[in-house]
Amino acid sequence: MSKFIIILFCISIYPITLRFSPVMSYAAIYGIPFCYLLCHFRQFVKITKKQLMVTVMLFLLLLLSIFYPALHGTGDYSYVKVITFIFRKSVIYLFLVCILLKYYKEKIRVEIFYYYFALANAIYVVGTLCFVFVPGLHQLWFKIFSENVENTNVLLQSFGYTFRIGWQGFSGFRMTLHCTLSCLFLLYMYYSRDSKIRIKKHVFFISYALCFMGNMFYGRSGLAVTVLLTIVAIVAWNRGQLKKIFRFVIAGAFFIMAIYIFRDAPLISDWYEWMSRPFINLLKSGSFQNASFSSLSDMYFLPGGKTILWGDGYFTKNGGYYMNTDSGFMRNILFWGMIGGVLSYFTTVYCMWDLRKKNIVFFLMFCVAFILFEYKGDTYYEFITLFYVIAFMDARETKKLPDLEMGLEKKWSI
């Protein structure tokens, strides 16, 4: 494990911007990785047919994001920013992959990327805890490192949003998605026999607990998805291994008990009620009985036939999302209809498709996570970016790891 690479993952996945010069900050955030990739372009000269096909589809999505507003005459080109996110974030992820390839060389495995990605998110949660429990730290931080400090402070005043903060500023839906993905990566590396790398017990429990806390902090949707898929993972990957299941249940019980004991503490009480209320309602009445969940179901409606086929060419309108819907599925259909929707979702599943060769349960868990998150908000571009870049590591894995000092064959520990 490299401390330098961990830091690099943290500041690359969650970069900070200088408040006095955000333009210079963004130039460094994307410029440094891009220049590094140019200097090491030979790492990515040989690409597979799949990578080439995904690249073509991404450029097609970019063209469609420009074409549809022109076709409908809406003048709303805000969706271009969504598609270019894939290219911008891919540069950062490819930069990190290049660093890993250079550091681990013939020992490289895609699980190493999973590992550092999960650690970066766990450390981000530690940063959240520091900002909340160290008085005045986040005010001082945001005087230097964030250009949206006023907006962040307003959002943090919302009920239960005490812990929705990190070194990037306000942390919400995207962060809970990342924490869920991290939990799945950690579960796979600790429990699945198909993982080429086995992480140590204490690393798993600490990292998983922090990422799970991130779900509790940044978004209840991610918390619900993580709980569901964790149960599936533990049952599927630990058949006959009751000791491992029992150990996880005991650790989880202590974790929940600790939070319950401190639920009335001043900094925790509002957040605890916000986080737990829908799930307590579910256990008591069989329904979440929560305004957030209820309003989400109201955001689903049947558009006209023309909209379903061609979309309306709007992503945003009057300063908000078009038709005021949070649903990723609805936003996709409303913008470019079935044609763009099918292409974007096909690209997403196609990027994840190779996971089934490693472990079918692993693949299905990510498919379920994708569907559930997309029901809540638009996330397909996050899945495309992550698994598009992971494919580059898959293509460069050696067939067999050499024996290491710890005496493990094919699998080794970090």
LODO-91666 format. One line per 2 residues: number of its first residue (from 1); their letters; for each residue z, x negated, y negated of N, C-alpha, C. Coordinates in steps of 0.1 Angstrom, whole numbers, m for minus. Example, Ala and Ser with C-alpha at 12.3 -4.5 7.8 and 13.67 -1.06 7.14 Angstrom:
2
1) AS) 78,m132,57,78,m123,45,78,m132,33 ~ 71,m128,22,71,m137,11,79,m129,0
//
This chain:
414
1) MS) 0,m8,12,0,0,0,0,m9,m12 ~ m9,m6,m22,m10,m13,m34,m4,m5,m46
3) KF) 6,m11,m53,12,m4,m64,1,m3,m76 ~ m7,m13,m77,m18,m13,m87,m27,m2,m85
5) II) m31,1,m72,m40,12,m69,m34,25,m72 ~ m21,26,m69,m14,39,m71,m14,42,m86
7) IL) m11,32,m94,m11,34,m109,m25,38,m114 ~ m35,31,m108,m49,34,m111,m53,48,m108
9) FC) m49,53,m96,m51,67,m93,m44,76,m103 ~ m32,73,m106,m25,82,m115,m31,84,m129
11) IS) m35,72,m135,m41,73,m148,m56,77,m148 ~ m62,76,m136,m76,80,m136,m78,95,m133
13) IY) m69,100,m124,m70,114,m120,m64,123,m132 ~ m53,117,m138,m46,124,m149,m46,115,m161
15) PI) m57,113,m167,m58,103,m178,m50,109,m191 ~ m46,100,m199,m39,104,m211,m48,101,m223
17) TL) m47,108,m234,m55,106,m246,m46,103,m257 ~ m50,93,m265,m43,90,m277,m44,101,m288
19) RF) m34,105,m293,m34,116,m303,m42,113,m315 ~ m41,100,m320,m48,97,m332,m63,94,m330
21) SP) m67,92,m317,m81,89,m314,m85,94,m300 ~ m87,107,m299,m91,113,m286,m105,108,m282
23) VM) m114,106,m292,m128,102,m288,m128,88,m282 ~ m120,79,m287,m119,66,m282,m113,66,m268
25) SY) m103,75,m266,m97,77,m253,m106,82,m242 ~ m114,92,m246,m124,97,m236,m135,87,m233
27) AA) m138,79,m243,m148,68,m241,m143,58,m231 ~ m130,55,m231,m124,46,m222,m122,52,m208
29) IY) m118,65,m208,m116,72,m195,m128,73,m186 ~ m140,75,m193,m152,76,m185,m161,63,m186
31) GI) m160,56,m197,m168,44,m199,m164,33,m190 ~ m151,30,m188,m147,19,m180,m151,21,m165
33) PF) m148,33,m159,m153,35,m145,m168,35,m144 ~ m175,40,m154,m190,40,m153,m195,25,m153
35) CY) m190,17,m162,m194,3,m163,m190,m5,m150 ~ m179,m1,m145,m174,m8,m132,m184,m4,m121
37) LL) m188,8,m120,m197,13,m110,m211,6,m112 ~ m215,4,m124,m228,m3,m127,m228,m17,m121
39) CH) m216,m23,m123,m214,m37,m118,m213,m38,m103 ~ m210,m27,m97,m209,m27,m82,m218,m16,m76
41) FR) m229,m14,m82,m238,m4,m77,m243,m6,m63 ~ m243,m18,m58,m247,m20,m44,m239,m13,m34
43) QF) m226,m10,m37,m218,m2,m28,m224,12,m25 ~ m232,17,m34,m237,31,m33,m252,31,m32
45) VK) m259,20,m30,m273,20,m29,m278,28,m17 ~ m272,26,m6,m276,33,7,m268,46,7
47) IT) m275,57,5,m268,70,6,m274,78,18 ~ m266,87,23,m271,95,35,m280,106,30
49) KK) m287,113,39,m295,124,36,m286,136,30 ~ m274,137,35,m265,147,30,m262,145,15
51) QL) m258,132,12,m254,129,m1,m266,131,m11 ~ m278,127,m6,m290,129,m15,m292,144,m17
53) MV) m290,152,m6,m292,167,m8,m282,173,m17 ~ m270,169,m16,m259,174,m25,m262,170,m40
55) TV) m267,158,m41,m270,153,m55,m281,162,m61 ~ m292,165,m53,m303,173,m58,m297,187,m61
57) ML) m289,193,m53,m283,206,m56,m275,206,m68 ~ m268,195,m71,m259,194,m83,m268,194,m95
59) FL) m279,187,m95,m288,187,m106,m295,200,m108 ~ m297,207,m97,m303,221,m98,m293,230,m104
61) LL) m280,229,m101,m270,237,m107,m269,234,m122 ~ m271,222,m126,m271,218,m140,m282,225,m147
63) LL) m294,224,m141,m306,230,m148,m304,245,m149 ~ m299,252,m139,m296,266,m139,m286,270,m150
65) SI) m276,261,m152,m266,264,m162,m272,264,m176 ~ m283,257,m178,m290,257,m190,m301,268,m191
67) FY) m307,271,m179,m317,281,m179,m313,295,m181 ~ m301,299,m175,m297,313,m175,m293,318,m189
69) PA) m286,310,m197,m284,315,m211,m297,316,m219 ~ m306,307,m216,m319,308,m223,m327,320,m219
71) LH) m326,323,m205,m333,334,m200,m328,347,m206 ~ m315,348,m207,m309,361,m212,m308,361,m227
73) GT) m310,349,m234,m309,348,m248,m295,350,m253 ~ m285,345,m245,m271,347,m250,m267,335,m259
75) GD) m273,324,m257,m269,312,m265,m255,306,m260 ~ m250,311,m249,m237,306,m244,m240,295,m234
77) YS) m238,283,m238,m241,272,m229,m228,265,m225 ~ m217,273,m226,m204,267,m222,m203,264,m207
79) YV) m211,270,m199,m210,268,m184,m216,254,m181 ~ m223,248,m190,m228,234,m188,m217,225,m187
81) KV) m206,228,m194,m194,219,m194,m188,220,m180 ~ m188,232,m173,m183,233,m160,m190,224,m150
83) IT) m204,225,m151,m212,217,m141,m211,202,m144 ~ m211,198,m157,m210,184,m160,m197,178,m156
85) FI) m187,187,m155,m174,183,m150,m175,176,m136 ~ m184,181,m128,m186,175,m114,m191,161,m116
87) FR) m201,159,m125,m206,145,m127,m196,136,m133 ~ m189,141,m143,m179,133,m150,m167,129,m140
89) KS) m162,139,m133,m151,136,m124,m156,127,m112 ~ m169,129,m108,m174,121,m97,m174,106,m101
91) VI) m177,103,m113,m177,89,m118,m163,83,m116 ~ m153,91,m119,m139,86,m118,m135,84,m103
93) YL) m139,94,m95,m135,93,m81,m143,82,m74 ~ m156,81,m77,m164,70,m71,m158,56,m76
95) FL) m154,55,m88,m147,43,m93,m135,40,m84 ~ m127,50,m81,m115,48,m72,m119,44,m58
97) VC) m129,50,m53,m135,47,m40,m139,33,m39 ~ m146,28,m50,m151,15,m51,m139,5,m50
99) IL) m128,8,m57,m117,0,m57,m111,m1,m43 ~ m110,10,m36,m105,10,m23,m113,2,m13
101) LK) m127,4,m14,m136,m4,m6,m134,m19,m8 ~ m132,m23,m20,m130,m37,m24,m117,m43,m18
103) YY) m107,m34,m19,m93,m39,m15,m91,m39,0 ~ m96,m28,7,m93,m26,21,m104,m32,30
105) KE) m116,m33,25,m128,m39,32,m130,m32,45 ~ m130,m40,56,m133,m34,69,m122,m24,75
107) KI) m111,m24,69,m100,m15,73,m101,m1,66 ~ m111,1,58,m112,13,50,m113,25,59
109) RV) m106,35,56,m106,49,62,m105,59,51 ~ m111,71,53,m111,81,43,m97,86,41
111) EI) m88,85,51,m74,89,50,m67,81,39 ~ m72,68,36,m66,60,26,m67,67,12
113) FY) m79,73,10,m81,81,m2,m72,93,m3 ~ m71,100,9,m62,111,9,m48,107,5
115) YY) m43,96,10,m30,90,8,m27,88,m7 ~ m36,80,m13,m34,77,m27,m36,89,m36
117) FA) m44,98,m33,m46,110,m40,m33,118,m40 ~ m27,120,m28,m14,127,m27,m3,120,m34
119) LA) m2,107,m34,8,100,m41,7,101,m56 ~ m5,101,m61,m8,103,m75,m2,117,m80
121) NA) m4,127,m72,1,140,m75,16,141,m74 ~ 21,134,m64,36,134,m62,42,127,m75
123) IY) 36,116,m79,42,109,m91,40,117,m103 ~ 30,125,m104,28,134,m116,40,144,m116
125) VV) 44,149,m105,55,158,m104,68,151,m109 ~ 70,138,m105,81,130,m110,81,129,m125
127) GT) 69,128,m130,67,127,m145,72,141,m151 ~ 69,152,m145,73,165,m150,88,166,m150
129) LC) 95,161,m139,109,161,m138,115,153,m150 ~ 109,141,m152,115,133,m163,113,140,m177
131) FV) 102,146,m179,100,153,m192,110,164,m194 ~ 113,171,m183,122,183,m184,137,179,m186
133) FV) 141,169,m178,155,166,m177,159,154,m186 ~ 150,148,m193,153,138,m203,150,143,m217
135) PG) 160,148,m224,158,155,m237,150,146,m246 ~ 141,152,m253,133,146,m263,122,137,m258
137) LH) 121,134,m245,111,125,m240,97,130,m242 ~ 95,143,m239,81,148,m240,77,150,m254
139) QL) 86,152,m263,83,153,m277,78,139,m282 ~ 85,129,m279,82,115,m282,68,111,m276
141) WF) 66,115,m263,54,111,m256,42,118,m263 ~ 43,131,m266,32,138,m272,29,135,m286
143) KI) 38,128,m293,35,123,m306,25,112,m306 ~ 24,106,m294,15,94,m292,3,97,m283
145) FS) 5,104,m273,m5,105,m262,m12,119,m260 ~ m10,128,m269,m17,141,m267,m21,147,m280
147) EN) m34,151,m280,m39,157,m293,m37,172,m294 ~ m31,178,m283,m29,193,m283,m14,196,m282
149) VE) m6,188,m288,9,190,m287,14,204,m292 ~ 7,209,m302,12,222,m308,9,233,m297
151) NT) m3,233,m292,m7,243,m282,2,242,m269 ~ 5,229,m265,14,227,m254,28,233,m256
153) NV) 34,231,m268,47,236,m271,47,251,m271 ~ 36,257,m276,36,272,m276,35,277,m262
155) LL) 27,271,m253,26,276,m239,39,274,m232 ~ 47,263,m234,59,261,m228,70,271,m231
157) QS) 68,278,m242,78,289,m246,76,301,m237 ~ 66,302,m230,64,314,m221,74,315,m210
159) FG) 78,327,m206,88,329,m196,85,321,m183 ~ 95,313,m179,93,306,m166,85,294,m166
161) YT) 79,290,m178,70,279,m178,77,265,m181 ~ 90,264,m179,98,252,m182,92,240,m177
163) FR) 87,240,m164,83,229,m157,68,227,m157 ~ 61,235,m165,46,233,m166,42,223,m176
165) IG) 46,211,m173,44,200,m183,43,187,m175 ~ 34,178,m179,32,165,m173,27,155,m184
167) WQ) 24,143,m180,20,134,m190,6,137,m196 ~ m1,146,m190,m14,151,m196,m11,163,m206
169) GF) 0,168,m206,3,180,m214,6,192,m205 ~ 2,204,m210,5,216,m203,m2,215,m189
171) SG) 5,219,m178,0,217,m165,0,231,m158 ~ m11,236,m153,m12,249,m147,m20,250,m135
173) FR) m30,258,m135,m37,262,m123,m44,250,m116 ~ m50,241,m123,m57,229,m117,m47,220,m110
175) MT) m35,219,m116,m25,210,m110,m19,216,m97 ~ m17,229,m97,m12,235,m85,m23,234,m73
177) LH) m36,235,m77,m46,232,m67,m45,218,m62 ~ m44,209,m70,m43,195,m66,m31,193,m57
179) CT) m19,199,m60,m7,198,m52,m10,204,m38 ~ m17,215,m38,m20,221,m25,m29,212,m16
181) LS) m39,207,m22,m48,197,m15,m40,185,m10 ~ m31,180,m18,m23,169,m14,m14,172,m2
183) CL) m8,184,m2,0,188,9,m8,189,22 ~ m20,194,21,m29,194,33,m32,180,38
185) FL) m35,171,28,m38,158,32,m26,151,39 ~ m14,153,34,m2,147,39,1,153,53
187) LY) m1,166,55,2,173,68,m8,167,78 ~ m20,165,74,m30,160,84,m27,146,88
189) MY) m23,137,79,m20,123,82,m7,122,90 ~ 2,131,88,15,130,95,15,137,109
191) YS) 9,149,110,10,157,122,m3,156,131 ~ m15,155,125,m27,156,133,m29,143,141
193) RD) m32,144,154,m36,132,162,m49,127,159 ~ m57,134,151,m71,130,148,m71,120,136
195) SK) m60,120,129,m59,111,117,m59,96,122 ~ m68,88,115,m69,74,119,m57,66,112
197) IR) m50,72,104,m38,65,97,m26,74,99 ~ m15,69,102,m3,76,104,7,72,93
199) IK) 11,81,84,21,78,74,35,79,79 ~ 44,71,73,57,70,78,65,83,75
201) KH) 75,85,82,82,98,81,88,100,67 ~ 95,90,62,101,92,49,91,94,38
203) VF) 79,87,39,69,88,29,63,102,30 ~ 62,108,42,56,121,43,66,132,36
205) FI) 79,131,40,88,141,36,90,141,21 ~ 91,129,15,93,127,1,81,132,m7
207) SY) 69,127,m3,57,130,m10,53,145,m8 ~ 55,151,4,53,165,6,62,173,m3
209) AL) 75,170,m3,85,177,m11,81,177,m26 ~ 77,166,m31,73,165,m45,61,174,m48
211) CF) 50,173,m39,38,181,m41,41,196,m40 ~ 50,199,m31,54,213,m29,62,218,m41
213) MG) 70,209,m47,77,213,m60,66,215,m71 ~ 56,207,m71,45,209,m80,39,222,m80
215) NM) 37,228,m67,33,241,m66,42,251,m72 ~ 55,248,m70,66,257,m76,66,257,m91
217) FY) 62,245,m96,62,243,m111,50,249,m118 ~ 38,246,m112,25,248,m119,18,261,m116
219) GR) 21,267,m105,14,280,m102,18,286,m89 ~ 22,299,m89,27,305,m77,16,308,m67
221) SG) 3,308,m72,m8,310,m63,m9,298,m53 ~ m8,286,m59,m8,274,m51,4,274,m41
223) LA) 16,279,m46,27,279,m37,25,288,m25 ~ 19,300,m27,16,309,m16,6,303,m6
225) VT) m4,297,m12,m14,291,m3,m8,280,5 ~ 0,271,m1,6,260,6,15,264,17
227) VL) 23,274,14,33,280,25,25,285,37 ~ 14,293,34,6,298,45,0,287,53
229) LT) m7,278,47,m14,267,54,m5,257,60 ~ 7,255,55,16,246,61,21,252,75
231) IV) 23,265,75,27,271,88,16,270,98 ~ 4,272,94,m8,270,103,m9,256,108
233) AI) m7,246,99,m8,232,103,2,228,113 ~ 15,232,110,26,228,119,24,234,132
235) VA) 20,246,133,19,253,146,7,247,154 ~ m4,245,147,m17,241,153,m16,226,158
237) WN) m9,218,150,m9,204,153,3,199,160 ~ 12,208,164,25,204,170,28,212,183
239) RG) 17,216,190,19,224,202,28,216,212 ~ 39,222,216,48,215,226,57,205,219
241) QL) 56,202,207,64,192,200,74,200,191 ~ 84,206,198,93,214,191,102,206,182
243) KK) 104,193,185,113,185,177,107,183,163 ~ 94,181,163,88,179,149,88,192,141
245) IF) 86,203,148,87,216,141,101,219,136 ~ 111,216,145,125,218,141,129,209,129
247) RF) 124,197,129,127,187,119,122,192,105 ~ 110,197,106,104,202,93,111,215,88
249) VI) 115,224,97,122,236,93,135,233,87 ~ 142,223,93,156,219,88,154,213,74
251) AG) 144,204,73,142,198,59,138,208,49 ~ 130,218,53,126,229,44,138,237,40
253) AF) 147,240,50,159,248,47,168,242,37 ~ 170,229,39,179,221,29,172,221,15
255) FI) 159,220,15,152,219,2,154,232,m6 ~ 152,243,1,153,257,m5,167,259,m9
257) MA) 177,255,0,191,257,m3,195,250,m16 ~ 190,238,m17,194,230,m29,189,236,m42
259) IY) 177,242,m42,171,249,m53,180,262,m56 ~ 183,269,m45,191,281,m47,205,278,m53
261) IF) 211,267,m49,224,264,m54,224,262,m69 ~ 213,255,m74,213,252,m88,204,262,m96
263) RD) 202,274,m91,193,284,m97,199,289,m110 ~ 212,288,m113,217,293,m125,219,283,m136
265) AP) 215,270,m133,216,260,m143,207,263,m155 ~ 211,260,m167,203,264,m179,188,261,m179
267) LI) 184,249,m175,170,245,m175,163,251,m163 ~ 170,257,m153,163,261,m141,163,276,m140
269) SD) 172,284,m146,173,298,m143,161,306,m146 ~ 155,304,m158,143,312,m161,131,308,m152
271) WY) 130,295,m149,119,291,m140,121,296,m126 ~ 133,296,m121,136,301,m108,133,316,m106
273) EW) 136,324,m116,133,338,m116,118,340,m116 ~ 111,333,m125,96,334,m125,90,330,m112
275) MS) 94,319,m106,88,314,m94,91,322,m82 ~ 103,327,m81,108,334,m69,106,349,m69
277) RP) 105,355,m80,105,370,m81,94,377,m72 ~ 81,372,m73,71,379,m65,74,378,m50
279) FI) 79,366,m45,81,364,m31,93,372,m26 ~ 104,373,m35,115,381,m31,111,396,m30
281) NL) 103,400,m40,98,414,m39,90,417,m27 ~ 82,407,m23,74,408,m11,82,410,2
283) LK) 93,402,3,102,403,14,110,417,14 ~ 113,421,2,121,434,1,113,446,3
285) SG) 101,446,m4,93,459,m4,80,458,2 ~ 76,446,6,62,444,12,51,443,1
287) SF) 55,442,m12,46,441,m23,51,431,m33 ~ 42,423,m39,46,413,m49,52,420,m61
289) QN) 47,432,m65,53,439,m76,54,430,m89 ~ 43,423,m92,43,414,m102,31,416,m111
291) AS) 33,415,m124,22,418,m134,10,409,m132 ~ 13,396,m129,2,386,m128,m7,389,m116
293) FS) m1,393,m105,m9,397,m93,m16,410,m95 ~ m9,419,m102,m16,432,m104,m27,431,m113
295) SL) m26,423,m124,m37,421,m134,m49,414,m127 ~ m46,406,m118,m57,399,m111,m66,408,m103
297) SD) m60,418,m96,m67,427,m88,m75,436,m98 ~ m70,439,m110,m78,447,m120,m90,440,m125
299) MY) m91,427,m123,m102,419,m128,m114,419,m119 ~ m113,426,m108,m124,427,m99,m130,441,m101
301) FL) m143,441,m103,m151,453,m105,m165,451,m100 ~ m173,462,m99,m186,461,m94,m196,461,m106
303) PG) m202,450,m109,m212,449,m120,m225,457,m116 ~ m234,459,m126,m246,465,m123,m255,457,m114
305) GK) m265,463,m108,m274,456,m99,m281,445,m105 ~ m285,446,m117,m292,435,m124,m283,423,m126
307) TI) m271,426,m130,m261,415,m132,m258,408,m119 ~ m257,416,m108,m254,410,m95,m266,400,m91
309) LW) m278,404,m94,m289,396,m90,m292,384,m99 ~ m292,387,m113,m295,377,m122,m284,372,m131
311) GD) m273,379,m131,m262,375,m140,m265,380,m154 ~ m255,377,m163,m257,381,m177,m259,369,m186
313) GY) m257,357,m180,m259,345,m189,m247,342,m198 ~ m236,349,m195,m224,346,m203,m213,340,m194
315) FT) m206,330,m199,m194,325,m193,m182,328,m202 ~ m184,325,m214,m174,329,m224,m180,338,m235
317) KN) m171,346,m241,m176,354,m252,m164,358,m261 ~ m166,358,m274,m155,361,m283,m143,353,m281
319) GG) m144,340,m278,m133,332,m276,m125,332,m263 ~ m130,340,m254,m124,341,m241,m134,342,m230
321) YY) m129,343,m217,m139,344,m206,m146,358,m207 ~ m159,358,m203,m167,370,m204,m161,380,m195
323) MN) m160,392,m200,m154,404,m194,m139,402,m190 ~ m133,392,m196,m119,390,m195,m114,389,m180
325) TD) m122,383,m172,m118,381,m158,m114,367,m155 ~ m103,366,m147,m98,352,m143,m104,348,m130
327) SG) m110,358,m122,m115,355,m109,m127,345,m109 ~ m126,335,m101,m138,326,m100,m150,333,m94
329) FM) m148,342,m84,m160,349,m79,m167,357,m89 ~ m159,364,m97,m165,373,m108,m171,365,m118
331) RN) m165,354,m123,m172,346,m133,m185,340,m129 ~ m185,337,m116,m198,331,m110,m209,341,m110
333) IL) m206,353,m106,m216,364,m105,m220,368,m119 ~ m210,370,m128,m214,374,m141,m222,365,m149
335) FW) m221,352,m146,m229,342,m153,m243,341,m148 ~ m245,338,m135,m258,336,m130,m261,344,m117
337) GM) m254,354,m114,m257,363,m103,m257,357,m89 ~ m264,363,m80,m263,359,m66,m270,346,m64
339) IG) m281,343,m71,m288,330,m69,m280,318,m72 ~ m274,318,m84,m265,306,m87,m253,307,m79
341) GV) m247,319,m76,m235,320,m69,m237,314,m54 ~ m247,318,m48,m250,314,m34,m252,299,m34
343) LS) m259,293,m43,m262,279,m44,m249,271,m46 ~ m240,276,m55,m228,269,m59,m218,269,m47
345) YF) m217,281,m40,m208,282,m29,m214,275,m16 ~ m227,275,m15,m233,268,m3,m230,253,m5
347) TT) m232,248,m17,m229,234,m20,m215,230,m17 ~ m206,239,m20,m191,236,m18,m189,235,m3
349) VY) m193,245,5,m190,245,19,m198,233,26 ~ m210,230,21,m218,219,27,m211,206,24
351) CM) m204,204,13,m197,192,10,m185,190,19 ~ m179,201,23,m167,201,32,m171,201,47
353) WD) m183,203,50,m188,206,64,m184,195,74 ~ m185,183,70,m182,172,79,m167,171,84
355) LR) m158,178,76,m144,179,80,m142,185,94 ~ m152,194,98,m150,200,111,m152,190,123
357) KK) m159,179,120,m160,168,130,m147,161,132 ~ m139,160,122,m126,153,123,m116,162,130
359) NI) m115,174,125,m105,184,130,m109,198,125 ~ m112,207,134,m116,220,130,m106,228,122
361) VF) m93,226,126,m82,232,119,m82,227,104 ~ m84,214,102,m84,208,89,m95,214,81
363) FL) m107,216,87,m118,222,80,m115,236,76 ~ m110,244,85,m107,258,83,m97,260,72
365) MF) m87,251,72,m76,252,62,m82,250,48 ~ m91,241,46,m97,239,33,m106,250,29
367) CV) m113,256,39,m121,268,36,m112,280,31 ~ m101,282,38,m92,292,34,m86,290,20
369) AF) m82,277,18,m77,273,5,m87,276,m6 ~ m100,272,m3,m110,274,m13,m112,289,m16
371) IL) m112,298,m6,m114,312,m8,m103,318,m16 ~ m91,314,m13,m79,320,m20,m78,315,m34
373) FE) m81,302,m37,m80,297,m50,m92,303,m59 ~ m103,305,m53,m115,310,m60,m113,325,m63
375) YK) m105,332,m55,m101,345,m58,m93,346,m71 ~ m85,335,m73,m76,335,m85,m83,330,m97
377) GD) m91,319,m96,m98,313,m107,m110,304,m102 ~ m118,300,m111,m130,292,m107,m125,277,m103
379) TY) m127,274,m91,m123,261,m86,m134,254,m77 ~ m145,260,m75,m155,254,m66,m159,240,m70
381) YE) m160,238,m83,m164,225,m88,m154,214,m85 ~ m141,218,m84,m131,208,m80,m133,204,m65
383) FI) m136,214,m56,m138,211,m42,m151,203,m40 ~ m162,206,m48,m174,199,m47,m172,184,m50
385) TL) m166,182,m62,m164,168,m67,m156,160,m57 ~ m145,165,m52,m136,158,m43,m143,154,m30
387) FY) m149,164,m23,m155,162,m10,m169,155,m11 ~ m175,157,m22,m188,149,m24,m185,134,m24
389) VI) m174,130,m31,m171,116,m32,m165,111,m19 ~ m157,120,m12,m151,116,1,m162,113,11
391) AF) m174,120,9,m185,117,19,m190,103,18 ~ m188,97,6,m192,83,4,m183,73,12
393) MD) m171,77,13,m161,69,22,m164,71,36 ~ m167,84,40,m170,87,54,m182,79,59
395) AR) m192,77,50,m204,70,54,m202,55,56 ~ m190,50,51,m188,35,51,m177,31,61
397) ET) m171,41,68,m161,38,77,m166,29,89 ~ m158,20,93,m162,12,105,m158,20,117
399) KK) m165,17,128,m163,26,140,m149,23,146 ~ m143,11,145,m131,8,151,m123,m1,142
401) LP) m110,2,140,m102,m8,132,m97,m19,141 ~ m96,m31,136,m91,m42,144,m76,m40,146
403) DL) m71,m46,157,m56,m46,160,m49,m52,148 ~ m38,m46,144,m30,m51,133,m16,m56,138
405) EM) m9,m61,129,4,m68,133,14,m58,139 ~ 13,m45,135,23,m36,140,19,m31,154
407) GL) 9,m37,160,5,m34,174,m1,m21,176 ~ m6,m14,166,m13,m1,167,m28,m3,169
409) EK) m34,4,178,m48,3,180,m55,15,174 ~ m65,13,166,m72,23,159,m64,30,147
411) KW) m52,32,150,m44,39,140,m33,29,134 ~ m31,30,121,m21,21,116,m13,29,105
413) SI) m1,23,101,8,30,93,8,25,79 ~ 10,34,69,12,30,55,24,38,50
//
